[in-house]
Amino acid sequence: MAERPVAPTARELVLETDTGSTVMSPGHDYRVGRDPSSDIVFEDARVSWHHAVLRSDHDRWTLEDARSTNGTYADGRRIHAWKVRPGSVIRFGNPDDGPCAVLTGRPPPAPGRPSAVAHPELTGTYRSPSSVRPLPARTIRIGRADDNDLVVDDLTVSRHHAELRARADGGHEIVDLGSHNGTYLNGRPVTRAPTGPGDLVGIGHVTYCLVGDELQEYVDTGEISLDVQDLTVAVDRGSKVLLDHVSFPVGQKCLLAVVGPSGAGKSTLLNALTGQRPADHGTVLYDGRDLYRDYAELRHRIGLVPQDDILHPQLTVRAALCYAAELRFPEDTDQTERRARVDEVIRELGLEHRAGQPVHSLSGGQRKRVSVALELLTKPSLLFLDEPTSGLDPGMERSVMHMLRGLADDGRTVIVVTHSVLSLGVCDRLLVLAPGGRIAFYGQPDDALAFFGFEQWPEAFEAFERDQDRDWAGEYQASPFRRRYVTEAGTQPRRPDSAPAAPAPPPRPRSPGAQLGTLIRRYTAVLAADRTFLAVMVGLPFVMGAMARALARGKLTQTTALNTLLILCIGGVLTGAAGAVRELVKERVVYRRERAVGLSRAVYLMSKVVVLGTVTVVQAVVLTLVALVGVDLNTPGGVLLPPLAEITVAVALLAFAAMTLGLLISALVRKEEVTMPLLVLLVVVQVVFCGALLPLHGEPVLQQISWLVPSRWALGAMAGTIGLARLVPGDLTSDPLFRHVAGVWLLNLAMLPVLSAGYGLMVARLLRRHEPVVMRKEAARCRN
C-alpha cells in the first residue's frame, strides 16, 4: 500500500464487497484489480490486473480509474477521477453486473483516543498513558542515547531515531533519522510525514499520540491481548478450506496451547497469526490494533520459534546469540550493550552453564531454550512456538512447557502449537482444532476431555479421524464454553470481516556493509568449527592434484595430456560444488526467520559467495600446483601468461563457477539428503559436456547444451594454453575452442564469470520462494 505524505484528515471509509469488507484509513492508497497483491482483489475477468485506485486527498477520498480495459462505474456512470461519497455504489468492468463495491462512512476518531486502536480502554497498552507532557513548540529528538529529548530505553531503537518537529502552521511532523527499525505513523513506515490529533507514532516498543496540546506516551510492556476474529483461509480457488471462521480471544500473560489432529490447520493458523501468511478474511487484533494493517510496525513485537532450530549447531550458545544480536539490533548498538542483553536472556532461561558449549552438544530441550533465547533478544510481547516439544522425552517436554509458563508469567502472551498433550495443565487456555480448520473446543484445558466425552486424549484424536460426520464445531458453538470463553471474554468489539491490508515493506535492515561483515564472520566461524568440512576441504585438492600428477607422469604427452586436463576439470568442479551444495538447504529455516526480521537477501547470498568463493579459489590453486609444479607442460609458452599461471586461472574460475552451481542446486532442493546424488550427477554432466570424451562442435543440441556447462569453457582455456591440438592431433582436439589464440582463450575465461553471475541471479530468485508470503507480495508490488 503506497505511503502518502499528507495529514490523514479524511474520515475512514468501509468498502463492502461480496467477499467481505475493507476498512480504509486516510493517508494510504488502496489498489483495486485482479493482481493478488492488490488491496481489493476481484477475480472477475472483466476487471483489469491494475484497475483503479482509491486514495485520500486532504479531507476527501477520490476514486481514479487506472486506464482499465472495461472501465470503472460510479452510480451508473463511467468515471476516470471521481470524488467518493459514502453510500455510493461502484462497479468494475461493467455498469450493470460487474463486481460491486459499496462505500460507507466511518466517523472520525473521538478526541484524545488513538485512532488506530479499536477500543483502547480495554487493552493493556492503551488503557492509560505511561507519561503525558506538553507538546513543545520546537523540535524534540527521540532515541536511545541520553542526549535525546525523549529517551527510549529499548535496544531496538537507534541512538538518534526520529524527530517530532513543530511546523510554522502550528502542526507537527515526524521525521525518521535513518533509524534501524524504522519510524511508523499509524502502523505504516514513514521517513517524513505530518501528524494530527489521534495519530500513533511508533518507535520500538513505544507509541506516541498527539492529544490536544499534549504528547501521550504508551509503552508496550508485553502485557497485551490478542483477539482473533473470523479467520478464514482457503486454497485451490476456495474449494479447500484450511481455516473456517476461527475466532477466540487471548488475554494478557496467557499461555495458549493449540492442538488437533494432523491436517486440522494448526500450522495454517500459526502462519495467519504471525502474519507469515495472512488469512484470506478475518482480523487479528494485537492489543486493539489490526495486525495485518499495522504489520510493518508490530512485526518487531512478535517472536516466532519454528519447529526446526534456528541456530547454527557448530557455534557456541553465546556466539549464536551474539551474532543474532548484531543482526537484529541497530548498527549503532555497541558490543557492550549487545553482550549485556545476551547475558540477560541467558540468565533468564537458565543457560549460564551452557553458554560456552556448542549448540550441537546440547540436549533437545536445551537447544529449544536457545532458540527461544534468540527470539527474546528483542523483548517480543507476543511469542509463538511451533511444536517446541517435538522429539523430546516426557521429562524434557515438561521442562520446556514449564519454561513457557514462566515466560507468560513474566509478562508475555505465549501461543504454542503442539502435538503433545502431557503438559496441557500448565496452560491457561486450550484451543482444539477439528478437521477442516474449525474450533472444536476453546477454554480451560481441564474441561476439554469431559466436553468431548472421553477420558484420554488418544481416544479423542481417534474420534476426530473416525467420526468425521460428527459436527464437532457445531457442538462447541452451542455450548456454554463458547459463550463464556469466546463471546463474553472477547476484549475487542467485532471488526468488519475483511481481506488483510497489503503488506508493508520489510523492516529496514542494518546497512548492507554491516550485515555482510556480520554474516561473513559468522559463516567463517561456522566453517572453522566444522572439523569434517575442514578435513574434506583440505584433503580434496591434494587428492585430486595427486591423481592428476600421477596421470601426467612428469610430462604432458599425446597419451597423458587430455586425461590430465580432464582430471583437473573434475577436481575443479568437485572443490567448488562439494562445499556449496548443502549450504542453503541446511540453513533454510535460519534464513526464513532472519529474512523476516530484516536480513537482506542479496547480502545473505553475497556472504556465501565471498566465504565459499575464497575457500574454493584457494583450493583450486592448491589443486593445480600439486598437479603440475615440476611437470613438463610440453608447450613453448602460454597464450598471454606463463602456462602454469594460465591453467591455474582457468581451474580457479571453473571452481568458482561450480561453487555457484552448487548453490543453485542447494536452493532448488527441499531436503539436504538429495544433494549428494545431485552432486554426482553434476560431475557426470561436467565430464560428458566438457569436450574431452566426445566431439561437441557442430553437433546440434549437444553443442548448445555445452555452452551452459562451465567445464566446457575451462577445458577449452587449458587446451588452448598447452596447444592440445598439437600434442594430441585428431577430430576431438580440433575443436575451435581449443585453439592457442588470445581471443579464443579470453572468450573461454570470460564465459566462466558470466555463467557464475547467471547462476547467482537464479539462486537469488529461488531464495525468494522461501521468504514469508507477506514479503513476497510486497516485492511484487514494488516491481509493479
C-alpha positions in Angstrom: 0.0 0.0 0.0 1.6 3.3 -1.1 2.5 5.9 1.5 1.3 9.4 1.0 3.0 12.3 2.9 -0.3 14.1 3.8 -2.2 14.5 7.0 -4.9 11.9 7.3 -7.7 14.3 7.9 -10.3 12.5 5.8 -12.7 10.1 7.6 -12.3 6.4 7.4 -14.4 4.5 4.8 -15.5 0.9 4.7 -15.6 -0.7 1.3 -18.1 -3.6 1.2 -17.8 -6.3 -1.5 -19.2 -9.7 -2.0 -16.2 -11.3 -0.3 -16.0 -9.0 2.7 -15.2 -5.5 3.9 -12.0 -3.4 3.9 -11.6 -0.5 6.4 -9.7 2.2 4.5 -7.7 4.6 6.6 -6.7 8.1 5.2 -3.1 8.6 4.2 -2.9 5.4 2.1 -3.7 4.3 -1.4 -5.9 1.3 -2.0 -5.5 -0.5 -5.3 -8.2 -2.5 -7.0 -7.6 -5.2 -9.6 -7.1 -8.9 -10.4 -3.5 -8.7 -9.1 -3.4 -10.9 -6.0 -1.2 -8.3 -4.3 -3.9 -5.6 -4.7 -5.7 -4.2 -1.6 -9.1 -5.1 -3.0 -8.9 -8.2 -5.3 -11.6 -9.2 -7.8 -11.1 -12.5 -9.8 -13.7 -11.4 -12.5 -12.0 -11.5 -16.0 -13.6 -8.1 -16.8 -11.6 -6.5 -14.1 -8.1 -5.4 -15.2 -4.9 -6.5 -13.5 -4.5 -3.0 -12.2 -8.0 -1.5 -12.4 -8.4 1.5 -10.1 -7.1 3.3 -7.1 -8.9 4.8 -4.1 -6.9 7.5 -2.3 -7.4 10.2 0.3 -6.6 13.8 -0.6 -6.5 16.1 2.4 -10.2 15.9 3.7 -11.7 13.8 0.9 -11.4 10.5 -0.9 -11.2 10.1 -4.7 -11.5 7.1 -7.0 -9.3 7.1 -10.1 -9.6 4.6 -13.0 -6.1 3.2 -13.8 -6.8 3.1 -17.6 -8.7 -0.2 -17.2 -9.9 -2.0 -20.3 -13.6 -2.2 -19.3 -13.9 0.9 -17.2 -15.0 1.9 -13.6 -18.5 3.0 -12.9 -19.9 5.1 -10.0 -23.7 5.5 -9.6 -24.1 4.1 -13.2 -21.7 6.5 -14.9 -18.2 5.7 -16.2 -15.7 7.7 -14.4 -12.0 8.5 -14.6 -11.5 10.6 -11.5 -14.4 10.9 -9.1 -15.0 12.3 -5.6 -16.1 9.5 -3.4 -19.4 9.9 -1.4 -20.4 7.5 1.3 -23.3 5.3 0.1 -22.1 5.3 -3.5 -22.2 2.1 -5.5 -19.2 1.3 -7.6 -18.9 -1.4 -10.3 -15.8 -2.6 -12.0 -15.7 -3.9 -15.6 -19.4 -3.5 -16.3 -22.0 -0.9 -15.2 -24.8 -3.5 -14.8 -23.4 -6.7 -13.4 -19.7 -6.1 -12.8 -18.2 -6.8 -9.4 -19.8 -4.4 -7.0 -18.5 -2.3 -4.0 -20.4 -0.1 -1.7 -18.8 2.7 0.3 -20.0 3.6 3.8 -18.5 6.3 6.0 -17.0 5.9 9.5 -17.0 8.8 12.0 -13.7 10.5 12.8 -11.9 9.3 16.0 -13.0 10.8 19.3 -10.6 13.5 20.6 -8.0 12.1 22.9 -8.3 8.5 21.7 -5.7 6.8 19.5 -7.4 6.4 16.1 -5.6 3.2 15.1 -6.9 1.3 18.2 -10.3 -0.3 18.2 -11.0 0.1 21.9 -8.1 1.5 23.8 -9.6 1.4 27.3 -9.8 -2.4 27.1 -6.2 -3.0 26.0 -3.1 -3.4 28.1 -1.0 -0.8 26.2 -3.6 1.9 25.6 -5.6 1.8 28.8 -3.7 4.7 30.2 -0.5 6.6 29.1 2.7 5.9 30.9 3.6 9.6 30.7 2.0 12.8 29.4 3.9 16.0 28.6 3.0 19.3 26.9 3.6 19.5 23.2 6.7 21.5 22.6 6.8 24.5 20.3 10.2 23.3 19.0 11.8 20.2 17.6 12.3 17.3 20.0 14.5 14.3 19.3 13.7 10.8 20.2 16.1 7.9 20.6 18.1 5.6 22.8 21.0 7.9 23.7 20.9 10.1 26.8 21.3 13.3 24.8 17.8 13.0 23.3 14.8 15.0 24.5 12.8 11.8 24.8 15.0 8.8 25.8 13.7 5.3 24.9 15.3 2.5 26.9 15.0 -0.1 24.1 17.8 -1.7 22.1 15.6 -1.9 19.0 15.6 1.9 18.9 18.5 3.7 17.3 20.6 6.2 19.3 19.1 9.1 17.4 15.9 7.6 16.0 13.4 10.3 15.0 12.4 14.0 15.5 9.0 15.4 16.2 9.1 18.8 14.6 6.8 21.8 15.1 5.7 23.4 11.8 5.1 27.0 11.0 1.4 26.4 10.6 1.1 25.2 14.2 1.0 21.5 13.3 3.7 18.8 13.7 5.5 16.3 11.6 7.5 13.2 12.4 10.9 12.7 10.7 12.9 9.5 10.8 16.6 10.0 11.2 17.7 6.9 9.3 16.9 4.5 12.1 17.5 0.8 12.0 13.9 -0.5 12.6 12.0 2.5 11.2 9.5 5.0 12.4 5.8 4.3 12.0 2.8 6.5 11.6 -0.5 4.6 12.3 1.4 1.4 11.6 2.9 2.4 8.3 6.7 3.2 7.9 7.5 6.9 7.2 10.5 8.9 6.6 8.7 12.3 6.9 5.0 12.9 7.4 2.6 15.3 9.0 0.9 14.1 12.2 -2.5 15.1 13.5 -4.7 14.5 16.6 -5.1 10.9 17.4 -2.3 9.7 15.2 0.0 7.0 16.5 3.8 7.4 16.1 5.5 4.0 16.8 9.2 3.9 17.8 10.3 0.5 19.0 8.0 -0.7 21.8 6.8 2.9 22.5 3.9 4.7 20.8 3.3 8.4 21.0 -0.1 10.1 20.4 -0.8 13.8 19.9 -3.9 14.7 22.0 -4.8 18.3 22.1 -1.8 20.2 23.4 -0.3 17.1 24.9 2.0 14.3 23.8 1.0 11.0 25.4 3.4 8.1 25.7 2.3 4.4 25.7 4.8 1.7 26.4 4.2 -1.9 25.3 5.5 -3.8 28.3 4.4 -7.1 27.0 1.0 -7.4 28.8 -1.0 -7.3 25.6 -4.2 -9.1 24.4 -4.8 -10.8 21.1 -8.3 -11.1 19.6 -8.8 -13.4 16.6 -11.9 -12.8 14.6 -13.3 -15.0 11.9 -10.1 -16.1 10.3 -10.6 -18.0 7.1 -8.0 -19.5 4.8 -8.8 -21.4 1.6 -6.8 -22.8 -1.3 -7.5 -24.2 -4.7 -9.7 -21.2 -5.6 -11.7 -21.6 -2.4 -12.5 -25.3 -2.9 -10.5 -26.4 0.1 -10.9 -24.6 3.4 -7.9 -24.8 5.8 -9.3 -22.4 8.4 -13.1 -21.9 8.8 -14.2 -18.8 10.7 -11.8 -19.2 13.6 -12.5 -16.8 16.5 -11.1 -16.6 20.0 -9.6 -14.1 22.5 -6.2 -14.4 24.2 -5.8 -12.4 27.4 -2.7 -10.8 28.9 0.1 -13.1 30.3 -1.8 -16.1 28.8 -0.2 -19.4 27.7 -2.4 -20.9 25.0 -1.8 -24.3 23.6 -3.2 -25.2 20.1 -3.7 -28.9 19.5 -5.6 -31.1 17.0 -5.2 -34.0 14.6 -2.9 -33.7 11.6 -4.4 -31.6 8.8 -6.6 -29.6 11.2 -5.0 -26.3 10.3 -2.6 -25.7 13.2 0.3 -24.6 11.0 -2.1 -22.5 8.9 -3.4 -20.8 12.0 0.1 -20.1 13.2 1.1 -18.5 9.9 -2.1 -16.4 9.9 -1.5 -15.2 13.5 2.1 -14.3 12.9 1.5 -12.6 9.5 3.7 -15.0 7.7 0.7 -16.0 5.5 -2.2 -13.6 6.3 -5.7 -15.1 6.4 -7.9 -14.5 3.3 -10.6 -13.0 5.6 -10.9 -12.0 9.2 -9.0 -9.9 11.6 -6.2 -10.3 14.2 -6.2 -7.6 16.8 -2.9 -7.1 18.6 -3.9 -5.1 21.7 -6.7 -3.5 19.7 -4.6 -2.8 16.6 -5.2 -4.6 13.3 -2.1 -6.8 13.0 -2.4 -7.1 9.2 -2.8 -3.3 8.7 0.0 -2.4 11.1 2.2 -5.4 10.4 5.2 -3.3 9.4 5.4 -1.9 13.0 4.0 -4.8 15.0 6.2 -7.5 13.5 9.0 -6.2 15.7 7.0 -7.1 18.8 6.3 -10.7 17.6 8.7 -13.6 18.3 8.5 -16.9 16.3 10.3 -20.1 17.2 9.9 -22.6 14.3 9.8 -26.3 14.8 13.3 -26.7 13.5 16.1 -25.0 15.4 17.0 -21.5 14.0 20.6 -22.0 15.1 24.0 -22.9 13.7 24.9 -26.1 15.6 28.7 -25.5 15.3 28.6 -22.3 17.2 28.6 -21.9 21.0 25.4 -20.7 22.6 26.9 -17.3 23.4 28.3 -16.9 19.9 25.0 -17.8 18.2 23.1 -15.3 20.4 25.8 -12.6 19.8 25.7 -12.9 16.1 21.8 -12.8 16.2 22.0 -9.6 18.3 24.3 -8.0 15.8 21.8 -8.6 13.0 18.7 -7.6 14.9 19.9 -4.5 16.9 20.7 -1.1 15.3 24.1 -0.7 13.9 24.9 2.0 16.5 24.5 -0.5 19.3 27.9 -1.1 20.8 29.3 -4.5 21.7 28.8 -3.9 25.5 25.1 -3.2 25.1 24.6 -6.3 22.9 26.6 -8.5 25.2 24.6 -7.3 28.2 21.3 -8.2 26.6 22.7 -11.6 25.6 23.8 -12.3 29.2 20.4 -11.2 30.3 18.4 -13.7 28.2 21.0 -16.4 29.1 20.2 -15.9 32.7 16.5 -15.6 32.2 16.4 -19.1 30.5 18.9 -20.8 32.8 21.6 -21.3 30.3 24.6 -19.9 32.2 26.3 -23.2 32.5 25.8 -24.0 28.8 26.8 -20.6 27.3 30.2 -21.9 26.2 29.0 -25.2 24.8 28.5 -25.8 21.0 24.8 -25.9 20.2 25.1 -29.4 18.7 26.3 -30.8 22.1 23.1 -29.7 23.9 20.0 -31.8 24.6 16.9 -31.2 22.6 15.2 -29.3 25.4 18.3 -27.1 25.9 18.5 -26.3 22.1 14.9 -25.3 22.2 15.7 -22.9 25.1 18.5 -21.4 23.0 16.0 -20.9 20.1 13.6 -19.1 22.5 16.5 -17.0 23.9 17.3 -15.9 20.4 13.8 -14.6 19.9 13.7 -13.0 23.4 16.7 -10.7 22.5 14.3 -8.1 21.1 11.8 -8.5 24.0 8.7 -9.5 22.0 5.3 -9.1 23.6 3.8 -12.0 21.7 5.7 -15.2 21.3 4.7 -18.1 19.0 6.3 -21.6 19.1 5.7 -24.3 16.6 6.0 -27.9 18.0 8.7 -26.9 20.6 8.4 -30.4 22.3 8.6 -32.5 19.1 11.1 -35.3 19.6 11.6 -34.7 23.3 11.2 -37.2 26.0 8.5 -36.6 28.7 10.9 -35.0 31.1 12.3 -32.6 28.6 8.8 -31.8 27.3 7.7 -31.0 30.8 10.7 -28.7 31.3 10.0 -26.8 28.0 6.3 -26.3 28.9 7.2 -25.0 32.3 9.7 -22.7 30.8 6.9 -21.3 28.6 4.7 -21.0 31.6 7.4 -18.8 33.2 7.7 -16.6 30.1 4.0 -15.9 30.2 4.0 -15.2 33.9 6.8 -12.7 33.3 4.5 -10.6 31.1 4.2 -12.1 27.7 1.4 -13.7 25.7 2.6 -17.1 24.5 1.0 -19.3 21.9 2.3 -22.8 21.4 1.3 -25.3 18.6 1.9 -28.8 19.8 1.0 -32.5 19.2 1.8 -33.3 22.8 -0.9 -33.4 25.4 1.1 -34.4 28.5 1.6 -30.9 29.9 -1.5 -29.1 28.9 -2.4 -28.5 32.5 0.2 -25.7 32.8 -1.6 -23.7 30.1 -4.3 -21.1 30.7 -6.3 -21.8 27.6 -6.5 -24.7 25.1 -7.7 -24.4 21.5 -8.6 -27.7 19.8 -9.0 -27.6 16.0 -11.1 -30.2 14.3 -10.5 -31.4 10.7 -11.5 -28.7 8.3 -9.9 -25.9 10.4 -12.9 -25.3 12.8 -12.9 -24.9 16.5 -13.9 -28.0 18.4 -13.1 -26.5 21.8 -11.7 -23.3 23.4 -11.4 -22.9 27.1 -9.6 -24.2 30.1 -7.6 -27.4 29.4 -9.2 -29.4 32.3 -12.6 -29.1 30.7 -11.8 -30.3 27.2 -11.9 -34.1 27.6 -15.1 -34.0 29.6 -16.6 -31.8 26.9 -15.7 -34.4 24.2 -16.9 -37.3 26.4 -13.6 -39.1 26.6 -11.1 -40.0 29.4 -7.9 -40.0 27.4 -6.6 -37.7 24.6 -5.7 -40.6 22.3 -9.4 -41.5 22.3 -10.4 -38.0 21.3 -7.9 -37.9 18.4 -9.1 -41.2 17.2 -12.6 -39.9 17.3 -11.7 -36.9 15.1 -10.5 -39.3 12.4 -13.2 -41.9 12.9 -16.3 -39.8 13.4 -15.9 -37.4 10.5 -19.6 -36.9 10.2 -19.8 -35.6 13.8 -20.3 -31.8 14.0 -17.5 -31.0 16.4 -17.6 -27.3 15.7 -21.4 -27.1 15.9 -21.4 -28.8 19.3 -19.0 -26.2 20.6 -20.9 -23.3 19.0 -24.0 -24.3 21.0 -22.1 -24.9 24.3 -21.8 -22.6 27.3 -18.0 -22.8 26.9 -18.1 -20.7 23.8 -20.3 -18.1 25.4 -18.0 -18.0 28.5 -14.6 -18.1 26.8 -15.2 -16.5 23.4 -18.4 -14.4 23.3 -18.2 -12.9 26.7 -14.4 -12.9 27.1 -13.6 -11.1 23.9 -11.7 -7.9 24.7 -12.5 -6.1 21.4 -15.6 -5.2 19.5 -16.2 -7.1 16.3 -14.4 -5.7 13.3 -15.7 -6.0 9.7 -14.7 -9.3 8.1 -12.1 -8.1 5.6 -9.2 -9.2 3.5 -5.9 -8.2 5.0 -4.3 -4.9 4.0 -1.5 -5.0 1.6 1.8 -5.9 3.3 4.2 -3.2 4.3 7.9 -3.2 3.3 10.3 -5.4 5.2 11.9 -3.9 8.3 14.8 -1.6 7.4 17.9 -3.7 7.8 21.3 -2.7 9.0 23.4 -1.2 6.3 24.5 -3.8 3.7 28.1 -3.5 4.7 27.4 -4.1 8.4 25.2 -7.1 7.6 27.7 -8.5 5.2 30.5 -8.2 7.8 28.5 -10.0 10.5 27.4 -12.8 8.1 30.9 -13.3 6.8 32.3 -13.6 10.4 29.5 -15.9 11.5 29.8 -18.1 8.4 33.6 -18.3 8.8 33.2 -19.3 12.4 30.7 -22.0 11.5 33.0 -23.5 8.8 36.0 -23.3 11.1 34.2 -25.2 13.8 33.1 -28.0 11.4 36.0 -30.4 11.5 34.6 -32.7 9.0 34.1 -29.9 6.5 37.7 -28.7 7.1 39.1 -32.2 6.6 37.3 -32.7 3.3 38.1 -29.2 2.0 41.8 -29.5 2.9 42.2 -33.1 1.6 40.2 -32.9 -1.6 42.6 -30.6 -3.6 45.6 -32.7 -2.6 43.9 -36.0 -3.5 42.7 -34.7 -6.9 46.0 -33.0 -7.6 47.9 -36.1 -6.8 45.7 -38.1 -9.2 46.4 -35.6 -12.0 50.1 -35.6 -11.3 50.2 -39.4 -11.5 48.4 -39.3 -14.8 50.8 -36.7 -16.2 53.8 -38.9 -15.5 56.1 -35.9 -15.3 55.3 -34.6 -18.8 52.2 -33.8 -20.9 52.3 -36.0 -24.0 50.0 -37.4 -26.5 48.9 -40.1 -24.1 48.8 -38.1 -20.9 47.8 -34.5 -21.8 44.0 -34.9 -22.3 43.5 -37.2 -19.3 45.4 -34.8 -17.0 43.3 -31.8 -18.1 40.1 -33.9 -17.6 41.1 -34.7 -14.0 41.9 -31.0 -13.4 38.3 -30.2 -14.6 36.8 -32.8 -12.4 38.9 -31.6 -9.4 37.9 -28.0 -10.0 34.2 -28.9 -10.2 34.3 -31.1 -7.0 36.2 -28.5 -5.0 33.7 -25.8 -5.9 30.4 -27.7 -5.8 31.1 -30.1 -2.8 31.4 -27.3 -0.3 28.3 -25.4 -1.6 25.7 -28.0 -2.5 24.3 -28.2 1.1 24.8 -24.7 2.3 21.5 -23.1 1.5 19.1 -26.0 2.1 20.6 -26.8 5.6 20.1 -23.2 6.6 16.7 -22.7 5.2 14.9 -22.3 8.5 17.5 -19.9 9.7 17.3 -17.8 6.5 13.5 -17.7 6.6 13.4 -16.3 10.1 16.3 -13.9 9.7 14.8 -12.6 6.4 11.5 -11.9 8.3 13.3 -9.7 10.8 15.2 -7.6 8.2 18.1 -9.7 6.7 18.9 -8.6 3.1 18.5 -11.5 0.6 21.4 -10.1 -1.6 23.7 -9.7 1.4 22.9 -13.3 2.6 23.8 -14.7 -0.8 26.9 -12.5 -1.1 28.2 -13.7 2.3 28.1 -17.3 1.0 29.8 -16.3 -2.3 32.6 -14.4 -0.5 33.4 -17.1 2.0 32.9 -20.1 -0.2 34.5 -18.4 -3.2 37.6 -17.6 -1.2 37.9 -21.2 0.0 37.2 -22.5 -3.5 39.8 -20.3 -5.2 42.5 -21.3 -2.6 41.6 -25.0 -3.2 41.8 -24.6 -6.9 45.3 -23.0 -6.7 46.5 -25.8 -4.4 45.0 -28.4 -6.7 46.8 -27.0 -9.8 50.1 -26.5 -8.1 50.1 -30.1 -6.6 49.2 -31.5 -10.0 51.6 -29.5 -12.3 54.5 -28.0 -10.4 57.6 -29.7 -11.8 55.7 -31.3 -14.6 56.9 -30.6 -18.2 53.9 -28.9 -19.9 55.5 -29.5 -23.2 54.5 -26.1 -24.6 56.6 -23.3 -26.0 54.6 -20.8 -23.9 51.2 -19.7 -22.7 48.8 -17.5 -24.7 49.3 -14.4 -22.7 50.8 -15.6 -19.4 53.1 -18.3 -18.3 51.4 -21.7 -18.9 51.1 -22.7 -15.3 49.6 -19.3 -14.4 47.0 -19.6 -17.2 46.0 -23.1 -16.2 45.7 -22.0 -12.5 43.4 -19.1 -13.5 41.2 -21.4 -15.6 40.9 -24.0 -12.8 40.1 -21.3 -10.2 37.4 -19.7 -12.4 36.0 -23.2 -13.0 35.8 -24.0 -9.3 34.2 -20.6 -8.6 31.5 -21.3 -11.3 31.0 -24.8 -9.9 30.5 -23.2 -6.4 27.7 -21.0 -7.7 26.2 -24.0 -9.5 26.3 -25.9 -6.2 24.4 -23.1 -4.5 21.8 -23.3 -7.3 21.3 -26.9 -6.5 21.1 -26.2 -2.8 18.4 -23.5 -3.4 16.4 -25.9 -5.7 16.1 -28.9 -3.4 13.8 -29.4 -0.5 15.8 -31.8 1.6 19.5 -32.0 2.4 19.6 -35.7 1.7 19.2 -35.3 -2.1 22.2 -33.0 -2.6 24.8 -35.7 -2.7 23.2 -37.7 -5.6 22.7 -34.4 -7.4 26.4 -33.6 -6.8 27.4 -36.9 -8.5 25.0 -36.1 -11.4 26.6 -32.6 -11.7 30.1 -34.1 -12.0 28.9 -36.5 -14.7 27.3 -33.7 -16.7 30.6 -31.7 -16.5 32.6 -34.7 -17.7 30.3 -35.5 -20.6 29.9 -32.0 -21.9 33.5 -30.7 -21.3 34.6 -31.9 -24.8 37.2 -34.4 -23.6 35.1 -37.5 -24.3 33.1 -36.8 -27.5 33.1 -34.1 -30.1 30.7 -31.2 -29.4 31.5 -28.6 -32.0 28.9 -28.7 -34.8 26.7 -31.3 -33.0 23.1 -29.9 -32.8 21.6 -29.6 -29.3 24.8 -31.1 -27.7 26.8 -28.0 -28.6 24.2 -25.6 -27.3 23.9 -27.5 -24.0 27.6 -27.5 -23.6 27.6 -23.6 -23.6 25.9 -23.8 -20.2 28.5 -26.2 -18.7 31.4 -24.4 -17.0 33.9 -27.3 -17.6 33.5 -26.9 -21.4 35.0 -23.4 -21.3 37.6 -24.3 -18.6 38.9 -27.2 -20.7 39.0 -25.0 -23.8 41.1 -22.5 -21.9 43.6 -25.1 -20.6 43.7 -26.9 -24.0 44.5 -23.5 -25.7 47.3 -22.9 -23.2 49.2 -26.1 -23.9 48.2 -26.3 -27.6 46.3 -29.6 -27.1 45.7 -29.9 -30.9 49.4 -30.0 -31.4 50.1 -32.6 -28.7 47.0 -34.8 -29.5 46.1 -34.4 -33.1 42.6 -35.7 -34.2 39.0 -34.7 -34.6 38.3 -34.4 -30.9 41.1 -31.9 -30.3 40.3 -29.8 -33.4 37.6 -28.1 -31.5 37.7 -24.3 -32.3 37.6 -23.5 -28.5 40.9 -25.4 -28.1 42.9 -23.1 -30.3 46.1 -21.4 -29.0 44.8 -17.9 -29.8 44.4 -15.0 -27.5 40.8 -14.1 -28.5 39.6 -17.7 -28.0 41.4 -18.1 -24.7 40.0 -14.9 -23.4 36.5 -15.9 -24.5 36.8 -19.2 -22.6 37.8 -17.4 -19.5 35.2 -14.7 -19.8 32.4 -17.2 -20.1 33.1 -18.6 -16.6 32.3 -15.5 -14.7 29.3 -14.9 -17.0 27.9 -18.3 -16.1 28.7 -17.7 -12.4 26.7 -14.4 -12.5 23.8 -16.2 -14.2 23.7 -19.0 -11.7 23.9 -16.4 -8.9 20.9 -14.5 -10.2 18.9 -17.7 -10.3 19.9 -18.5 -6.7 18.7 -15.1 -5.6 15.4 -15.7 -7.4 15.0 -19.1 -5.8 15.7 -17.8 -2.3 12.6 -15.6 -2.6 10.4 -18.7 -2.6 11.5 -19.4 1.0 10.5 -16.0 2.4 7.3 -15.1 4.2 4.4 -14.6 1.9 3.8 -11.1 3.2 7.3 -10.1 2.0 6.9 -11.8 -1.4 3.7 -9.8 -2.0 5.4 -6.6 -1.2 8.3 -7.3 -3.5 5.8 -8.0 -6.3 4.1 -4.7 -5.6 7.4 -2.8 -5.7 8.2 -4.3 -9.2 4.8 -3.3 -10.5 
